[in-house]
Amino acid sequence: MYTLIIFFFSLLLCMNSGGDAYMAARKKMVEQQIERRGVRDTATLRSMLAVPRHLFVPLSSMKSAYEDRPLSIGYGQTISQPYIVAYMTEAINPSSCKKVLEIGTGSGYQAAVLAEIIDEVYTVEIVKELGERAKKTLKELNYDNVFVKIGDGYIGWEEHAPYDAIVVTAAPDKIPPPLIEQLKDGGKMIIPVGSPYNIQHLTLVEKSNGKIKSKRKLPVRFVPFTGDQKND
């Protein structure tokens, strides 16, 4: 019995030290990769510190989860670089949002970051296997304010529109008109735009009195948008 107690006590210590190690890595990530590069929004920084990024990547990539780079999550998709996740989150002024649409669920990490701040997050993933995996991860981590749909993100999720903001994590050649329609007046969209063979730019779109204003921000490289763009 004594040996068994010692075993479980040691196991608990290992689990706790592992958690501490990841927390230290998250803190370093926020301070050195994100805050140092100019992200200042308190809610965004707090969220990036809270979400366990290592639980959104394959087991083989856990040790690299807090490094300053994107990581493969399978099916030709990636989890974005932490700085880009934070930058896109800050860009929509998340504390002013109650309902947000994300296009490109991927691992579910960006949705979790948004869900730490925003009441309702609706997210669409075209790759069924990734969508189902993300749904499971988000449920296990008790993100019950995230709703995942398997489908074509090009058409958005009209049922719950309009949205205070839209975050797109794959690059179309042009901004999909259905997403503009589903954006609330006064809302913001952050989206990478451009061909995978040329420079893409994160673009901030603002809708005011039915009119659209867009501004190029950072040069980036995202996986291409795989939705139906044939009618653009």
Secondary structure, DSSP 8 states (H G I E B T S, - for coil): -HHHHHHHHHHHHHHHHHHHHHHHHHHHIIIIIIGGGT---HHHHHHHHHS-GGGGS-GGGGGGTTSSS-EEEETTEEE--HHHHHHHHHHT-GGG-SEEEEE--TTSHHHHHHHTT-SEEEEEESSHHHHHHHHHHHHHTT-TTEEEEES-GGG--GGG--EEEEEE-SB-SS--HHHHHHEEEEEEEEEEES-TTS-EEEEEEEEETTEEEEEEEEEE---B--S--TT-
